[in-house]
């Protein structure tokens, strides 16, 4: 089930959502060389979050293969800033495009009820909690964690709390492709269920499913602290006025 739009207009211009998307694309193009070696491997090694290195669980000089013929040497103590820098790295075009699409689809409406500064802090906080959840599940891991999906999972958790009944248009493929419109709670609940199933089948591995789960739960809880009641009330009032003006005569 892949969402392509929702029936949820915005009041504010989503400056931060757009800026975050632009930042992720810029990092991919400028720093990661659009996935070319050796720059992709270098950024993953130097700026990706490696739990075992961050927590000094790996011996000095420990190395492992990353990409085609590239090696990553760790063990000196991965620095704290990789918790943030890893949120802006990606492993491929599909990884980048999938994350930025979900951020655009759900981020603009969450920013709408938080305001720009609060939304930025919320996004980063969700990403930090997501990283913490993954680290807690495998603290000695030498697998670099990269991607914006933990923070975006937080945005999705906030969205389902704010707009559980909003209609989300999706496509599904079971032999054939068809379109399906479902409420947000169903679409995002289905996504969370997939993460839980993946975690049950493979608790640790190449996909940071615990970061997804941790980020989603964090976003659902943090929305109570980060939403701006005045903005939310203004949004509801303006949308109600729009609906009244658009009513058939």
Sine and cosine of phi, psi and omega as CSV:
sin_phi,cos_phi,sin_psi,cos_psi,sin_omega,cos_omega
0.00,0.00,0.95,-0.33,-0.05,-1.00
-0.90,-0.44,0.86,-0.52,-0.04,-1.00
-0.98,0.21,0.64,-0.77,0.07,-1.00
-0.85,-0.53,-0.26,0.97,0.17,-0.99
-0.21,-0.98,0.26,-0.96,0.08,-1.00
-0.74,-0.67,0.34,-0.94,0.03,-1.00
-1.00,-0.07,0.92,0.39,-0.13,-0.99
-0.57,-0.82,1.00,0.00,-0.01,-1.00
-0.93,0.37,0.30,-0.95,0.02,-1.00
-0.90,-0.44,0.37,-0.93,0.05,-1.00
-0.97,-0.24,-0.72,0.69,0.01,-1.00
-1.00,0.05,0.47,-0.88,0.18,-0.98
-0.96,0.28,0.83,-0.56,-0.12,-0.99
-0.99,0.17,0.93,0.38,-0.07,-1.00
-0.85,0.52,-0.69,0.73,-0.07,-1.00
-0.94,0.33,-0.66,0.75,0.05,-1.00
-0.84,0.54,-0.73,0.68,0.01,-1.00
-0.90,0.43,-0.66,0.75,-0.01,-1.00
-0.90,0.44,-0.63,0.78,0.03,-1.00
-0.91,0.40,-0.65,0.76,0.06,-1.00
-0.88,0.47,-0.71,0.70,0.01,-1.00
-0.88,0.47,-0.63,0.77,0.00,-1.00
-0.90,0.43,-0.67,0.74,0.02,-1.00
-0.90,0.44,-0.66,0.75,0.02,-1.00
-0.93,0.38,-0.66,0.75,-0.01,-1.00
-0.89,0.46,-0.68,0.74,0.02,-1.00
-0.89,0.46,-0.68,0.74,0.01,-1.00
-0.88,0.48,-0.68,0.73,-0.06,-1.00
-0.98,0.21,-0.76,0.65,-0.15,-0.99
-0.99,0.15,-0.75,0.66,-0.11,-0.99
-1.00,-0.01,-0.57,0.82,-0.06,-1.00
-0.99,-0.15,0.06,1.00,0.06,-1.00
0.84,0.54,0.51,0.86,-0.02,-1.00
0.83,0.56,0.57,0.82,0.09,-1.00
1.00,-0.02,0.13,0.99,-0.03,-1.00
-0.99,0.17,0.55,-0.83,0.10,-0.99
-1.00,0.09,0.56,-0.83,0.08,1.00
-1.00,-0.05,0.08,1.00,-0.12,-0.99
-0.91,0.41,-0.60,0.80,0.03,-1.00
-0.88,0.48,-0.77,0.64,-0.01,-1.00
-0.88,0.47,-0.63,0.78,-0.03,-1.00
-0.90,0.43,-0.70,0.71,-0.02,-1.00
-0.93,0.37,-0.61,0.79,0.03,-1.00
-0.89,0.45,-0.67,0.74,0.00,-1.00
-0.93,0.37,-0.70,0.71,-0.15,-0.99
-1.00,0.06,-0.49,0.87,-0.10,-0.99
-0.87,-0.49,-0.13,0.99,0.08,-1.00
-0.98,0.22,0.41,-0.91,-0.02,-1.00
-1.00,0.01,0.91,-0.43,0.02,-1.00
-0.93,-0.36,0.98,-0.22,-0.11,-0.99
-0.79,0.61,-0.73,0.68,-0.05,-1.00
-0.89,0.45,-0.51,0.86,0.03,-1.00
-0.98,0.19,-0.67,0.74,0.02,-1.00
-0.85,0.52,-0.63,0.78,-0.07,-1.00
-0.99,-0.14,0.19,0.98,0.03,-1.00
0.86,0.51,0.61,0.79,0.04,-1.00
-1.00,-0.06,-0.13,0.99,-0.02,-1.00
-0.95,-0.31,0.59,-0.81,0.00,-1.00
-0.94,0.34,0.50,-0.86,0.04,-1.00
-0.85,0.53,0.70,-0.72,0.01,-1.00
1.00,0.07,0.02,1.00,0.03,-1.00
-0.89,0.46,0.71,-0.71,-0.02,-1.00
-0.66,-0.75,0.42,-0.91,0.04,-1.00
-0.47,-0.88,0.32,-0.95,-0.07,-1.00
-0.98,0.21,0.66,-0.75,0.09,-1.00
-0.69,-0.72,0.90,-0.45,0.01,-1.00
0.96,0.28,-0.28,-0.96,-0.09,-1.00
-0.99,0.17,0.99,-0.17,0.08,-1.00
0.97,0.26,0.09,1.00,0.00,-1.00
-0.99,-0.14,0.54,-0.84,0.05,-1.00
-0.84,-0.54,0.48,-0.88,0.01,-1.00
-0.89,-0.46,0.86,-0.51,0.00,-1.00
-0.97,-0.24,0.81,-0.58,-0.04,-1.00
-0.76,-0.65,-0.21,-0.98,0.05,-1.00
0.95,-0.31,-0.07,1.00,0.00,-1.00
-1.00,-0.06,-0.02,1.00,-0.03,-1.00
0.99,-0.15,1.00,-0.05,0.00,-1.00
-0.87,0.49,0.80,-0.60,-0.13,-0.99
-0.96,0.27,0.37,-0.93,-0.15,-0.99
-0.88,0.48,-0.52,0.86,-0.12,-0.99
-0.92,0.39,-0.25,0.97,0.03,-1.00
-0.92,0.39,-0.31,0.95,0.09,-1.00
-0.87,0.49,-0.57,0.82,0.01,-1.00
-1.00,-0.02,-0.73,0.69,-0.07,-1.00
-0.89,0.46,-0.52,0.85,-0.01,-1.00
-0.90,0.45,-0.41,0.91,0.00,-1.00
-0.93,0.38,-0.31,0.95,-0.08,-1.00
-0.94,-0.33,0.15,0.99,0.03,-1.00
-0.97,-0.24,0.47,-0.88,0.04,-1.00
-0.64,-0.77,0.35,-0.94,-0.07,-1.00
-0.99,-0.16,-0.12,0.99,-0.01,-1.00
-0.05,-1.00,0.14,-0.99,-0.02,-1.00
-0.87,0.49,-0.70,0.71,-0.02,-1.00
-0.90,0.43,-0.62,0.78,0.06,-1.00
-0.86,0.51,-0.74,0.67,0.00,-1.00
-0.90,0.43,-0.78,0.63,-0.09,-1.00
-0.91,0.41,-0.64,0.77,0.03,-1.00
-0.89,0.46,-0.72,0.70,-0.01,-1.00
-0.91,0.42,-0.73,0.69,-0.04,-1.00
-0.92,0.38,-0.52,0.85,0.04,-1.00
-0.92,0.40,-0.72,0.70,0.02,-1.00
-0.90,0.43,-0.59,0.81,0.03,-1.00
-0.90,0.44,-0.69,0.72,0.02,-1.00
-0.91,0.42,-0.72,0.69,-0.10,-0.99
-0.89,0.46,-0.66,0.75,-0.09,-1.00
-0.96,-0.27,-0.40,0.92,-0.08,-1.00
-0.94,0.35,-0.61,0.79,-0.09,-1.00
-0.88,0.47,-0.62,0.79,-0.01,-1.00
-0.97,0.25,-0.48,0.88,0.07,-1.00
-0.96,0.29,-0.67,0.74,0.08,-1.00
-0.86,0.51,-0.52,0.85,-0.03,-1.00
-0.85,0.52,-0.55,0.83,-0.06,-1.00
-0.97,-0.26,-0.01,1.00,0.05,-1.00
-0.96,-0.28,-0.53,0.85,-0.20,-0.98
1.00,0.03,0.21,-0.98,-0.20,-0.98
-0.94,0.34,-0.77,0.64,-0.08,-1.00
-0.92,0.40,-0.72,0.69,0.00,-1.00
-0.87,0.49,-0.64,0.77,-0.02,-1.00
-0.90,0.43,-0.65,0.76,0.02,-1.00
-0.88,0.47,-0.72,0.69,0.02,-1.00
-0.89,0.45,-0.67,0.74,0.02,-1.00
-0.86,0.50,-0.71,0.71,-0.01,-1.00
-0.86,0.50,-0.75,0.66,-0.01,-1.00
-0.92,0.40,-0.63,0.77,0.02,-1.00
-0.90,0.45,-0.66,0.75,0.04,-1.00
-0.88,0.47,-0.65,0.76,0.03,-1.00
-0.90,0.43,-0.63,0.78,0.02,-1.00
-0.92,0.40,-0.70,0.71,0.03,-1.00
-0.89,0.45,-0.65,0.76,0.02,-1.00
-0.87,0.50,-0.71,0.71,0.04,-1.00
-0.88,0.48,-0.66,0.75,0.02,-1.00
-0.88,0.47,-0.61,0.79,0.01,-1.00
-0.91,0.43,-0.67,0.74,0.01,-1.00
-0.92,0.38,-0.66,0.75,0.03,-1.00
-0.88,0.47,-0.67,0.74,-0.03,-1.00
-0.88,0.47,-0.54,0.84,-0.03,-1.00
-0.98,0.20,-0.42,0.91,-0.01,-1.00
-0.49,-0.87,0.95,0.32,-0.13,-0.99
-0.92,0.39,-0.33,0.94,-0.01,-1.00
-0.99,-0.17,0.18,0.98,-0.08,-1.00
-0.91,0.42,0.63,-0.77,0.10,-0.99
-0.98,-0.22,0.10,0.99,-0.01,-1.00
-0.99,0.12,0.86,-0.50,0.01,-1.00
-0.90,0.43,0.69,-0.72,0.06,-1.00
-0.97,-0.23,0.84,-0.55,0.01,-1.00
-0.69,-0.73,0.36,-0.93,0.10,-1.00
0.88,-0.48,0.44,-0.90,-0.01,-1.00
-1.00,0.03,0.01,1.00,-0.18,-0.98
-0.91,0.42,-0.50,0.87,0.04,-1.00
-0.90,0.44,-0.74,0.68,0.03,-1.00
-0.91,0.41,-0.64,0.77,0.01,-1.00
-0.93,0.38,-0.53,0.85,0.10,-1.00
-0.87,0.49,-0.60,0.80,0.08,-1.00
-0.88,0.47,-0.65,0.76,0.06,-1.00
-0.88,0.47,-0.65,0.76,0.01,-1.00
-0.92,0.39,-0.62,0.79,0.06,-1.00
-0.89,0.46,-0.65,0.76,0.04,-1.00
-0.92,0.40,-0.64,0.76,-0.04,-1.00
-0.87,0.49,-0.71,0.71,-0.07,-1.00
-0.93,0.37,-0.47,0.88,0.08,-1.00
-0.96,0.28,-0.66,0.75,-0.04,-1.00
-0.96,0.27,-0.65,0.76,-0.17,-0.99
-0.74,-0.67,0.85,0.52,-0.10,-0.99
-0.90,0.44,-0.46,0.89,-0.09,-1.00
-0.98,-0.21,0.00,1.00,0.04,-1.00
-0.88,0.48,0.65,-0.76,-0.03,-1.00
-0.98,0.19,0.78,-0.62,0.04,-1.00
-0.90,-0.43,0.81,-0.59,-0.02,-1.00
-1.00,-0.01,0.80,-0.60,-0.08,-1.00
-0.76,-0.65,0.26,-0.97,0.20,-0.98
-0.87,-0.49,0.57,-0.82,0.05,-1.00
-0.75,-0.66,0.46,-0.89,0.08,-1.00
-0.73,-0.68,0.91,-0.42,0.14,-0.99
-0.76,-0.65,1.00,-0.01,-0.15,-0.99
0.96,0.29,-0.81,0.58,0.06,-1.00
-0.89,-0.46,0.34,-0.94,0.01,-1.00
-1.00,-0.06,0.73,-0.68,0.08,-1.00
-0.60,-0.80,0.34,-0.94,-0.02,-1.00
-0.99,-0.13,0.55,-0.84,-0.05,-1.00
-0.56,-0.83,0.74,-0.67,0.05,-1.00
-0.94,-0.34,0.84,-0.55,-0.08,-1.00
-0.70,-0.71,0.35,-0.94,0.10,-0.99
-0.92,0.38,0.42,-0.91,-0.07,-1.00
-0.84,0.54,-0.62,0.78,-0.04,-1.00
-0.88,0.47,-0.54,0.84,0.00,-1.00
-0.96,0.27,-0.71,0.70,-0.03,-1.00
-0.91,0.42,-0.73,0.68,-0.04,-1.00
-0.97,0.24,-0.49,0.87,0.11,-0.99
-0.91,0.41,-0.63,0.77,0.08,-1.00
-0.88,0.47,-0.68,0.73,0.03,-1.00
-0.88,0.48,-0.71,0.70,0.00,-1.00
-0.90,0.44,-0.62,0.78,0.03,-1.00
-0.87,0.49,-0.65,0.76,0.04,-1.00
-0.88,0.48,-0.65,0.76,0.00,-1.00
-0.91,0.42,-0.66,0.75,0.00,-1.00
-0.91,0.41,-0.64,0.77,0.04,-1.00
-0.91,0.42,-0.68,0.73,0.04,-1.00
-0.88,0.47,-0.64,0.77,0.01,-1.00
-0.92,0.40,-0.59,0.81,0.01,-1.00
-0.94,0.35,-0.59,0.81,-0.02,-1.00
-0.98,0.22,-0.71,0.70,-0.03,-1.00
-0.69,-0.72,1.00,0.06,-0.07,-1.00
-0.83,0.56,-0.57,0.82,0.05,-1.00
-0.76,-0.65,0.46,-0.89,-0.03,-1.00
0.27,-0.96,-0.41,-0.91,-0.10,-0.99
-0.96,0.27,-0.44,0.90,0.00,-1.00
-0.98,-0.22,0.78,-0.63,-0.08,-1.00
-0.99,0.14,0.94,0.35,-0.07,-1.00
-0.92,0.40,-0.52,0.85,0.01,-1.00
-0.95,0.32,-0.44,0.90,0.13,-0.99
-0.92,0.39,-0.64,0.77,0.04,-1.00
-0.89,0.46,-0.74,0.67,-0.03,-1.00
-0.91,0.41,-0.73,0.68,0.01,-1.00
-0.88,0.47,-0.67,0.74,0.02,-1.00
-0.90,0.44,-0.68,0.74,-0.01,-1.00
-0.88,0.48,-0.74,0.67,0.00,-1.00
-0.90,0.43,-0.66,0.75,0.02,-1.00
-0.87,0.50,-0.72,0.70,0.00,-1.00
-0.89,0.46,-0.66,0.75,0.00,-1.00
-0.90,0.43,-0.54,0.84,0.00,-1.00
-1.00,0.10,-0.64,0.77,-0.08,-1.00
-0.95,0.31,-0.32,0.95,-0.02,-1.00
-0.85,0.52,-0.52,0.86,0.01,-1.00
-0.89,0.45,-0.51,0.86,-0.01,-1.00
-1.00,0.05,-0.56,0.83,-0.17,-0.99
-0.99,-0.11,-0.32,0.95,-0.01,-1.00
-0.93,0.38,0.54,-0.84,0.02,-1.00
-0.97,-0.23,0.96,-0.27,-0.07,-1.00
-0.82,0.57,-0.59,0.81,-0.01,-1.00
-0.92,0.40,-0.69,0.73,0.04,-1.00
-0.91,0.41,-0.65,0.76,-0.01,-1.00
-0.90,0.43,-0.66,0.75,0.03,-1.00
-0.91,0.41,-0.66,0.75,0.03,-1.00
-0.89,0.46,-0.67,0.74,0.03,-1.00
-0.86,0.50,-0.75,0.67,-0.03,-1.00
-0.89,0.45,-0.62,0.79,-0.01,-1.00
-0.92,0.39,-0.70,0.72,-0.02,-1.00
-0.93,0.36,-0.63,0.78,0.03,-1.00
-0.92,0.39,-0.60,0.80,0.06,-1.00
-0.90,0.43,-0.63,0.78,0.03,-1.00
-0.91,0.41,-0.65,0.76,0.04,-1.00
-0.88,0.48,-0.69,0.73,-0.01,-1.00
-0.90,0.44,-0.61,0.79,0.01,-1.00
-0.92,0.40,-0.68,0.74,-0.02,-1.00
-0.93,0.37,-0.48,0.88,-0.05,-1.00
-1.00,0.01,0.05,1.00,-0.05,-1.00
-0.92,0.40,0.55,-0.83,0.04,-1.00
-0.92,0.39,0.57,-0.82,-0.02,-1.00
-0.99,-0.13,0.00,0.00,0.00,0.00
